[in-house]
Amino acid sequence: MPVRLRRRRYHDPRTAPGLWQPVEGPSLPDDSTVHLVLDLALRVGEVQLASGASAADVTATVIAVADAYGLPRTEVDVIYTSITVSCHRGTEAAPITSLRVVRSRGSDYTRLAAVEDLIRRITANRIKAEDAYAELDRISKQPHPYPRWVATLAWAGMAAAVAFLVGGGAVLAVLAALVTAMIDRVGRILNRRALPFFFQQVVGGALASATALALHATHLLPNVRPSLLIATGIVVLLSGLSLVGTVQDAITGYNVTAAGRTVEIALLTAGLITGIALTLRAGVQFGVRTSAADPLPPLISDVPMQFAAGAATSAFFALAAYAQPRALLIAAAAGAVGTASYGLLALTGTNAIACAAVAATVVGFGGAVVSRRLRTPPLVVAVAGMVPLLPGWTTYRGLYQLTIDGDAAGLSTLVLAAGTALALASGVVLGEFLGRPVRSGLSRLERKLAGPRLSGPLRPARRRLE
């Protein structure tokens, strides 16, 4: 609806008699429509924030939805647990402010894709506010597109693919799949009992490590390296953390949200490390001692296998996050490209952090160029594409050096793992930023960017976000 500025004159007793001062402000809809639009914008932002989108994307989306329905002067404040939006109504009327708390988080990429499509229709003025609200309500209440056991199988398939990716064989892949399925079901039970996620990570790390130590102690599968099994579990348990959104928040200036997400990631990672470290120390007390194996060979050592393993890892992760079938193919392509890029750079002698940064940039760039044309949120491509490159092996090696060998070098190994994870997330954000001018086809658009966009509309609003 068009926005008109109202010009009214009123008598100001502080000025000379008879002098009238103009009052300007936006000509807004009635109060009921304003409340409806604000609640619609908040609920759209809630779905994005709960799915791992950055605060910059959520802010741009909320402003775009409000602007599309005749609220051009809105201010949005996004922190890690809530979204606040205030609508300015000129100098005569008080502003209207609404708040929505984000209480639950989870990955449902089908729901995110449906909301993205709704946002496109809203910003194109192809749907009324009442109809958009009703459709958003339907999207929010609909169940996951797949049964829960499909997600469990997907996590198991992802673990099997990671096992091939780190150099294991078919036996290790089957074992990793079974252990991961067990961890997922146990975590599901603990989640129903409202156990904090920190302790769920402790239990997951302990289960993976205890299984590896038990196999090593009983010699049931002498050809299975316990270190690779633990590393596989680390990759699976780290894959659900919102690394990309955290780095994007820090880069785009949303430091409060970035700090909150950083604390959560650090706490959940600490829980995983605690579970593994306690189990390894308990194994030493019972006389079960594994060994830190030699460093892994370059990922590109077996080109067809690693290429397929990277694609399968990303595809299974997207399936576990309830992505659409079309998004599974795009995620598989992103994983294959990222794995191949990392392996080729590793063969040239480039260090691990640089390899991860360049590979993630390629993934982010490719996702920015093709994902929106295929109606898939770039966030899906970005997160799924970087999952095969998560530093599970490096994390395990650092833990082993610290807890078992008592070697202070383990601290530097853990710092290397953290640097690799940071390089992956920042590379994805950089790739998305570089890909936007190519995607738009207009080079001048690069000068108008408000920041990288992994979720929400490409051109969110006419107003520039400072």
N, C-alpha and C positions, 0 to 999 in steps of 0.2 A: 504494500500500500504506500502511496506517496507520503512524504514527510514535508510538512509546511511549517514555516516559522510564523508564529502569531505575533503581531505587533499591537500592543495595547498601550494606552496612555493613562497615567494616573498622576494625581497631584502630589507633589513632594513639598511638604511645608518647610523644608530646610532651604528651599530655593526661593527665588523671587515669586511673588504672587502671580498666578496665572501661567507659570511655566510648567509644562508637562514633560515628564521623562518617559522615553520608550522602554518597554520591558520585552525582552525577546526570550523565547524558549521553544522547544520542540512541540509541535502539535501532535499529541499522543492519542491513541485510542482510549476507550473507556477503561476504568480501573479493572474490571473483570478480565478484559482482553490482555491488559498489561500483566496481571498475575498469571494468566494462562501461558503467555509467551515466556515469561521469566522461569516458570516451573518447567516448561518444555526445554528451554535452553540448559537449565541445570541438570535435568535428567539425561540429556544427550551427553553433556560433559561428564556426568557420573559414569556412564557406560564406558567412555573412552579412558577415563582415569583408572577405573577398575581393571581395564584390560592391559594396562601398562603404558598408555600414551603419555607423552610428556606434558608438563604444565603449559608450555608454550602452545602446543597443539590444542589443548583443552580450552585455553583462553581464547585463541583465535576462533574456535568453533562456536563457543558461547556467544561471542560478539557477532559472528556471522548470522547465527539463528535469530538473535534479537534484532539485528539490523534488517533482516529480510522481512520481519513482521512489523516494522514501523517504530522500532526503539533504537534510534541512531546513537544516543548518548548513554551508553552503559559502561560501567567500570566493573572489571572482573578481578577477583583475587583467588588464586588457586594455591592451596597448600596440600600437603600429602594426604590429609584425611578429610578435607572439606573444600567446597567451592562456594564462594560468595559473589553475588552479582547485585549491583545497585543501578537503578534506572534514574537518570537525571530528568526532572520534569520542569525545568525552568526556575525562575526566581520567585514565583508565586506559590507553587505547590512543593510539598516536601518530597524528597526522593523515595522510591520504593526499593527496599532491600530484601533479598531472599538468600537463604543459606541452605545448603544440602550437604549432609555428612556422608562420606563414602565408607560404609561399614564393612563391606566384603570385597574381596579381590579374587580374581580368577581369570583364566584364559578361555574364552569362547570366541574364536575368530569368526565363526559364522554369525554370531550376534553382532560382533564389531563390523563385519562387512555389511550387514543389513542396516545398521545405523549409519554407516558411511553413505550408502545409497540414499537413505532418507535425507541426510544432510545435503547431498547434491540436489535433490528435488526441492528442498527448502530454499537453498540459496539461489536456485533458478526460478523461484516463484511459481512452481508447478503444483503446489499443494497448500491447502488452507491450514491455518494453525490448529483448528479443532481436529481436522483429519490427521495431521501430523502427530498430534498428541495421542490420538487413539491408536495409530500405528506403532508409535514408540511403546505404548503400554502393551500392545500385543507382542512386540519383539522382546521386551524385557521379561514377560511372563512365560514365553514359550520354552519348552524343555530343550536340553541339548540335542543336537541333530543325531547323535549316536548314543547307544546305550553305554553305561559306565564300563562294562566289560570290554568294549571296543577300545576305550582309552587305555585300559590296563594292557591289552594286547599290543597297542601302539607303543607304550613305554617299553614293553619287553622287546618289540621289534627294533626300537631305537637302540637299546642296549646291545642287541646282537650286531647291529650295524657298526656301532662304536667298537665292538670287540674286533671285528675285521679291520677297522680303521687303524687300530693301534698295533696291528700285527698278529693278532690271535687267529686261531683256526676255527673250524666248525664246532669243535667240542667246547671251546671257550665261549663261542657265540650262544650256544644252547644254554650253557650254565649261566651266563650273564642275563639271558632273557628270563630264566626261571627265578633268579635272585631278584631281579628288578620287579617282576610281577608280584613276588612275595612282599617286597618293600612297599609297593603301591597299595596292595590290599591292607597291609598292616597300617600304613599311613591313613588309609580311608577309615579304618576302625578308630584310630586315635583322633582323627578329625571330628568324627561324630561325637566323641566324648569331650570335644572342645579343648584338647590338649594344645598348648601353644606350639607354634610352628618351630620354635627353637628346639624343643624336645623331640619333635617329629624328625628334625634333621639329625639329632643325636642318635635316635633309634635307627634311622636309615643308614647312617655311616657305620654304626655298630653291626647291623645285620650283614652288610656287604663285607666288612672286614672279618667278622666271625666265620662266615661261610668260607672265605678264602683260607683262613687259618685252619679250619677244620679239615678241608681237603688236603692242605699241605701236611697236616699232622698224621692223617690216616693213610696217605699215599694212594688214595683211591684213583686219582687222576694225576699221575706224576708228570704228565706233559703239560699240564695247565699251570701257567705262572700266576701265583696269587697276586702279584703286583698289578698285572694287567686286569684282573677281575676287580680289584679295588679301584683302579683308575677308571674303569668303565662305570662303576657306581658313582664315582665323583662327578663325572661328566653328566650323567642323568640327573643327579640331585642338584647340580648347579644350573642346569638348563632353564629351570623355572624362575630364576631371579631376573629382575627387571634392570639389567645392566645398561641397555640402550637408553631407556627412558631416564635413568639417573644421569648419565653423561650428557644427554641432550638438555636436561634441566640445568645442569651446571654451566654448559656452554652458552645457553640462551639467557642466563641471568636469573633464573628462578632458584636462588640459592637455598631458600628455606625448604622447598620441596626436594631439592637435590640432597640436602643434608639428611632429611628424614628417610629418603630411600637409601642413602649410603649407610645409615645406621642399621636399617633393616637387612640390607645385603651383608654387612659385616657380621651382624648377629647370627643370621642363618648360616653363613659360611663358618663362623666360629662353632656353631652347633655341629655341623658336619665334621669339622676338624676334631672336635672333642670326642665324638663317637668313634672315629677312626683311631685317634691317639690312645684312648682308653683301652680299646680292644687290642691294639698292638702291644701295649704295655702288659695287659693281662696275659697275652700269649707268651711273652717273655717270662713272666712269673711261673707259667705252667710248662716251661721248656719248649715252647713252640716259637721258633724264630725264623722268619723269612729273610730274604736278602733283597736289597735294592738292586734290581737288574740293571743291565747296561742301558744306556740311552736308546730311545727308539730310533729306528732307521727313518730316513726321510719319507714323508707320506707318499711321494710319487714313485717309490721304488717298484711298485706293481701298479702300473697306470690303470688298467681296466678295473682291478679290484678296488683301489682307493677311490677312483672316480665314482664307481657304483656305490661304495660304502658311504661316501659323503652325501650322495643324493638320497640314499635310503635313510640316513640319519635325520636329515632335514625333513623329509617327507613324513617319517613316522612321528617326529616331534610335532609337526603341524597337525597330524591326525589326532595325536593325544590332546592337542589344544582345540579340538573340534573345528578344524578348518574345513571349508568347502572342497569338494573334489577338484575343482579348477585350481584352487589355491595349493593343493597338494603337489600338482605338477610344477607350479612356479617355485614352490619351496624346494622341490627336488633339484630343479635346475640351479637355484641359488646355492644349494649345498655342494653340488658338483663343481660349479665354477669356483667357489671359495676354496674348496679342498685342492683343486688343481692349481690355482694361483699360489696357494701356500707351498705346495710341494715343489713347484717349479722354482720358486724363489729360494727354497731351502737348498736345492741342488747347487745354486750359485754361491753358497756359503753365507747368505744373509742371515743375520741373527733372528731369533724367534719372534721378538717383539716387532721388528720391522716387517717380517713376513706376515704376521697377523694383521698389522695395520694396513698393509697394501691389499691383502686378500679381502679384508672387511670393507675397504673402500671400494673395491671392484663390486662386491656384493651390493653395497648401498647404492652405488651408481646405477647398476643394472636394475635394481628394484625400483629406483626413482623413475627410470625411463619407461619401463614396461608395465609396472604393476597397475597403475591407474588406468592405463589403456585396457587392461584386462579386468578392470573392476575388482581389484584385490588391494586391500590396504597395504601400503609399503611397510608398515610395522610387521606384518606377517613375514614378508620376504626378508626383512632385516634380521629379525630374531632367529628365524629358522636357518638362514644362511650361515650365521656365525656359530651355531650350536656344535657342528663337527670340529671346530677349532678351539673349543674351550680347553683350558690347560689342566685336564684331569691328571695326566701322567706327571706333570711337573709338580702339582700340588701333593700327590702321594710321595714323590721322591723327597720333597722338602720335609714332609711330616716324618718320614722314616729316618731321615738324617737327624732330626731334632729329638725324636722320642726314643729311638732304638740305639742309634750310633752315638747320640750325645754330641753331634758335630754342629758347631755354630754355623757352618756353611749352609745348613738347612734353612736358616733365616733368609739368606740371600736367594735361595731357590724359591721360597715362598714369595719373596718380593718379585722375582721373575714371573711367577704365576700371576700375581696381581697385576703386574705391568702388561702381561699378555692379554688379560681380560679387559683392562682399560683400553689397550690398543684396538681390540676388537670393537668395543662399543663406540669409541671415538671415530674409528675408521668408517663404521656404518653411517654415522651422522655426517661425516665429511662427504662421503659418497652421495648421500641424499642431497646435500647442499650443492654439490657440483653437477648433479644430474638435473636439477630443476630448470636451468636455462635451456638445456638440450631438449627436455620434455616439452617445454612450452613453445620452442621454436622461435623465441624472441630473445635476442641477446640483451636488450635493454631491461628485461625483467629482472636480470641479476642484480641491478642496482636498487631494485625496489623490494628485495626480499627482507622479510622481518625475522627470518630464521628458518632452519630446516623443518620440513613438515613430514612426519611419519604417520600422521593421522589427521582427519578433518579435511576441509575443503582446500583446494590449491590456492585460490584467491579468497580468503576468508571474509574480507570486508573492505570497503572503500577507505576506511580510516586506517592510517598507518599505526602499527603498534610500536610504541617507543620502548 
